[in-house]
Amino acid sequence: MKEAAYDTLVEVFRGDLWEAELVKGLLASAGVDAMLKDETLSVVTSPYSGTAGNVLVMVNKEEEVYARKVVAERKA
């Protein structure tokens, strides 16, 4: 099996923590590895400081096109 080389991560979604978790799960069910960025800060600060919507869903650059398609189709 060929081992993939991942060099960069790209953002495919930005939103509240609960939305980002749902998108991450959706991507995982489509076979795309994803991670959340700024998750901890958002949980601590968002109820009081107005910083909600700053959790990013990141994927490997090599999977960006497919991941964006999966994210876009969730709204359809």
C-alpha positions, -999 to +999 in steps of 0.1 A: +000+000+000+013+034-010+019+058+020+004+092+015+026+123+021+006+152+036+024+185+037-004+211+044-038+214+059-065+236+044-097+250+058-129+236+044-154+248+069-157+275+097-184+277+122-195+270+158-181+240+176-212+219+172-214+226+135-177+219+131-181+186+149-210+176+126-189+185+095-159+166+108-182+135+113-197+139+079-162+140+063-151+110+083-181+090+071-170+100+035-135+087+042-118+121+047-096+126+077-103+160+093-093+179+124-106+208+143-086+239+149-092+265+177-117+241+194-105+247+229-105+284+227-139+285+212-154+264+240-139+285+267-147+319+252-177+317+228-206+320+253-193+353+266-170+370+242-188+368+208-160+347+193-184+319+182-179+306+147-142+304+149-137+267+149-121+255+116-124+221+100-091+213+084-082+186+059-051+176+040-045+196+008-047+164-013-083+159-001-095+195-004-116+192-035-135+161-024-139+175+011-154+208-002-178+188-023-189+168+007-194+199+028-213+217+000-237+187-005-247+187+032-267+219+026-286+205-004 
